[in-house]
Amino acid sequence: MRKPEDLDRLAAQRVRVTGVYQAMTISQRGDAKAELAEPGAAGIRTDSGQVVLLGVYHRADGVRASDERQRHDGKRVEVIGVLERRTPAELAPDGQPGATMINPYVHSIESIRQVDARQ
């Protein structure tokens, strides 16, 4: 995925996403910092500026291991997995959809590897 318009064309397909790995804290506070020693959310900031989440952040596949976050945070990586247009809504205890981030995400992740800045 190189451009935001690629999202519609590539949704639900196996893709290769390249960009800078970013450990994230999902919080209502905009100044919250990611604690790399803890498992948590992560995404890839592509060259176009789009953030693609790794898994669904409010489900088990979106909780990235602390060693992965420490190893890759701030580094250029390539992720291979299945791209989806937007994160599914999280349901509140009463069954109503809660507020959720609407970023695209990659699931069924096959690999994450660091790559040269040229790639």
N, C-alpha and C positions, 0 to 999 in steps of 0.2 A: 504494500500500500504506500504509494508515494504522494498522492494528492487527496484532499478531502472528498472529491467527487468519485474517487475509486471505491469508497465505502459501499455505495449502492450496488455497484457491479460485482464486488467481491464478497458481499454478505453471504454467510452460510457456507463459505468455501474454505478449504485449507489454504492458508496464506503464509507468507514470510513477511514479518513486520520488523523494520530496522529503525533504531533510534536510540535515544538515551534513556537508560533504566532509571526510574525514579521511585524510591521507596516513598510511600504516602501514609499520611494519617487522615482518615476520614473523620472530619470533625466540623462542627458548625463554626468553630473559631478559625478564621483565616490564617492566623499566625502559628498554628499548631505545627510542631516539628516531628518528623518521623523518628521513632526510637528504633535504631537498627538492631539492637540486641533482642528485640521482641519480634515475633511473627506479626505480619500485618499486610496491608494492601500495597500494591505496586502497579506501575504503569510504564508505558513506553511513550516518550515524547518524540514523535516523528519529525522529520526534517521540515514538514509543513506546519508544525506546531500543534498538531492534533495529539491529544493524550488518549492512548488505547490502554484500557485496564487489562491486567492479567487475571483472568477469572472474574467471577461476580463477587465484588468486595464484601457483600453481606452473606456469602455462602462459603462453605469450606474450601472450594477451589480458588477463592480469591484471597485466602490467607496464605501469604507467601512465607516460606521458612526464613528464620532470621539469618541463617548462613547464606542463603541466596541473596537476601537484601544487602547484606554486608559485602558480599563478593562483587555484586553488579552495580550498586547504587552510584549514579553519576557517570557510568561507563557506557560506551556504545555497544549495543547488543543486537542480536538477531533472534527473533522468536518465531517458531513455527507452530501453528495451531489453527483453529477454526475461528474466523472473524464473525462477529455479530454486530448489528447496527447500534443497538443501545442496551444498556444494562436493564434487566427485568426489574419490575417494582418489587420492593420488599413489603410483605404484608404485615400490618400491625396485629397485635393480639386479638383485636376485634374483627379481623379479616379484611379490613379496609386497606387499600394501598397507602403506604407511607411515602414520605418524601424520599427521593432517591436520586443519585447522580445518573445522568443520561448518556454517559460516555459510551462509545463503542468498546467492545471487549473481545479478548481472545480466550477461547476455552479449548479443552482437549489439547493442552499444550504438550507438544512432543519434545521440544528442546528450547533452551535459552543458552546462547553462547556469546561471548564477547567477540567483537569484530573490529577490524581496523577502521579508523575514521573515514577512509576512502570508500568503504562499502555502504 
